[in-house]
Amino acid sequence: MNNLLFDERPLVILPSLAVALGDLDEAAILQQIHYWTQKNMNVVDGYSWVYNSMDEWQKQFPWLSKRSLDRKFKKLKDKNLLIIGNYNKKKFDKTNWYRINYEELNKLSNVMPEVSTNANANTEAKVQAEAKVQAKVESKTKASQVKTSAKTKTETKAKAEPNANTKDKYNFDYAKFIDWFNEVTGKKFRDTEDKRKLIRARLSEGFSEDDFYLITRFKADEWKDNDKMKRYLKPDTLFIPKHFDNYLQDAKEWEEKQAKKQSRKKVKSKPKKNDEPEISENDRSILAYVEENPDVLKTDEIIRKEVERIERTRAKSRSSTIKSA
């Protein structure tokens, strides 16, 4: 086995490897890849490989950002110390596979400058190098912990207090919706980041803003007066992927039934008081004559009887219209 690497689980670095590479971080990466490939879990073309996404690598080197980590991997590749391939079964899977070029690493080991033969000088130099490496590791680890702590506090605060901007790329007014949700369901939920995240997830799947309002109205109508079910009137129940699509289909059927009920309730407009039933042209002429000569009703018995007949006909027609309505 190459004398610049060792097989141990802890993330440790040989000072001589860091000196040979001229970079502490590259030494840590190379040592970690060596550790994983020694397990021989992924053997291809006679070589042992390890595959990982940059997000997963970053968890093993938390003091480095993903961008910095990506540059370190690229430098090791450019030095021909790291071989990168892709042996994923699925073509769309772009996760990289990695192995160490031990032949190139042996060359690097052979050209390293000779260490002083003086035992005391050799020991002192080694102690100083190890101290520098350890100090650098501790410094970066501490900085990473501080950064992680600050990030956690920021994320926690953001979760409780969303950004003041109520809308995002989906143009969804979260604050307005939560207020409306509370009004319809009789709840008192707050506009928090976890609820926004739940809604954004469904919007990203292609559902619309109207779908959230429809499901809420449907379930509020179904559960609000049900002592057993009304406790489930909350975003965490209605908008999770397990239920959302089924609830939406049921809500659309419910909406159609509601529309049909409203349609059946509609009745024909009643005749206005001033609307009179249709009468013949002759009857209209008689009434017009009487209106111009009202005294004729006292002097002409025939005209008076005709007017009474017309009024009876009108009354009967009005009665039939009301019954049919």
DASUL-V274531 format. One line per field, one symbol per residue. psi: psi as a letter, one per 20 degrees, with the letter a starting at -180 (. if undefined). Layout:
# DASUL-V274531
psi->???
This chain:
# DASUL-V274531
psi->qpjiqqnqgqnrpphhghghhjpgghggggghhgghhiilhnppkjqpqpqqrhghhhhimiiprhggghhgghghghikipppaokqhphiojpqqqqpnhghhhghhhjqqqqpiogggggghgggghggggggghghgghggggggggggghgghhhnrqhoiqbiikpngggggggghghikrlqqnrhhhghgghghhhiiqrhhhggggggghghhihjohhiiijmqhighjqhhhggghgghhggghghhhhghghhprqpqqqhipqqprrhghhgghhghhhmhihhhhohggghgghgghgggghggghgggh.
